[in-house]
Amino acid sequence: MKVLILGSGGREHAIAWKISQSPLLTSLFVAPGNAGTAQLGTNVELSVTDFPAIRDFVLGNGIDMVIVGPEVPLVAGIYDYFTADPKLKKIPLIGPSKLGASLEGSKKFANEFMVRHEIPTARYINVTLNTYQEGVEYLKTLEPPYVLKADGLAAGKGVLILDSLKEAEKELKEMLEGKFGEAGNNVVIEEFLPGIEVSIFVLTDGVSYLIFPEAKDYKRIGEGDTGLNTGGMGAISPVPFADKIFLRKVEEKIVKPTVEGLNKENIDYKGFIYIGLMNVLGNPYVVEYNVRMGDPEGEVVLPRISSDLLDLFVAVSRKKLKKKTLETDTRTVSTVMLVSDGYPGAYEKGKEISGLDDPGKSVIFHAGTKLTDGRVVTNGGRVLSVTSFGDDMTEALARTYVTADRIQFEGKYYRRDIGFDL
């Protein structure tokens, strides 16, 4: 099979790494890719949202399957673009329809979907600029901290958790007045769920599903979970508190009604559902849906999959996933993100990276890198994801940190406390 992966981050490198192990794969293209994906296939200079250019490439190069990594092209409707085109509709695309992608593209849609299908989540209201005062009154009925979510995509920065009512009122106004652009035209105010977070990953063909290993990621830039939110600074899988009893509740109360709900509402969905959960006294509540594999969670979940991932994607495209089983590695996997100085704020690019030729007992996934004159240089805030297996979390993390120390680039920063709360 000739496969095209859309995206350029650590998740896309992890998907490329995994499907490169499949005997079904003959050629791999990644658009736009990074310095890591270039070692596994051919990078193609294409924007993930330039659908006509993607069409030309797919048809011109005999691509047999397209795998969409990031959420932006899914929310923009790339699946619908393919299915509406007489030539493209025969080519499987792994990812949901535009309506299905609304689970991530619109917090309001996701919350209303959960209410319709009795999926446990926090109490909430939706607020616009015209109903700002109602939002303020609702905030007064809640106990701190206060949770504000921009309805649309805001590059992972549209969720605020605030301890002060006065600050929550101020931020609500700023969000509605354009702090996050159009993403904040609607803001969801949610009741705060006390507990510990975990992410569940489901691969579905819209009818059947497979539940992938769970993971816990660490969003804050600073150690001890302090400072600004990021796209993720590291992750662990499996998660010790997510035992069989908890995961059975997740499947019965959340996964099954989610997939059945998509089916009942005739929402075309072929791909990953990422379910961010809060474990509240042993019971799972949905914090958010994403419509793709996580990042950096993909860098710990995908290495634990022993099954042929490309074969699973073929089954998804043919709606035959129920005939497949999922085999997983029981060892612990950890990943730590190496980021550019200044991230998640302003940072410089183009810093040369050394130490990549000796990964030790780790796998290095590239996130924000590119090749310049034969050298690998930084090209993003999150630069590299260092992933390791271990018989337990301590061993996996020790191996990851040995490799993380060996890799060098100017301004390198990473958290040294991933897994500290487990």
Secondary structure, DSSP 8 states (H G I E B T S, - for coil): -EEEEEE-SHHHHHHHHHHTT-TT-SEEEEEE--TTGGGTSEE----TT-HHHHHHHHHHTT--EEEE-SHHHHHTTHHHHHHHSTTGGGS-EES--HHHHHHHH-HHHHHHHHHHTT--B--EEEE-GGGHHHHHHHHHHS-SSEEEEESS--TT--EEEES-HHHHHHHHHHHHTTTTGGGGSSEEEE----SEEEEEEEEESSS-EEEEEEEEE--EEETTTEEEE-S-SEEEES-TT--HHHHHHHIIIIIHHHHHHHHHTT----EEEEEEEEEETTEEEEEEEESS--TTTHHHHGGGB-S-HHHHHHHHHTT-GGG----B--SEEEEEEEE-TTTTS------B-B-TT--TTEEEEESSEEEETTEEEE-SSEEEEEEEEESSHHHHHHHHHHHHHH-B-TT-B--S-TTTT-
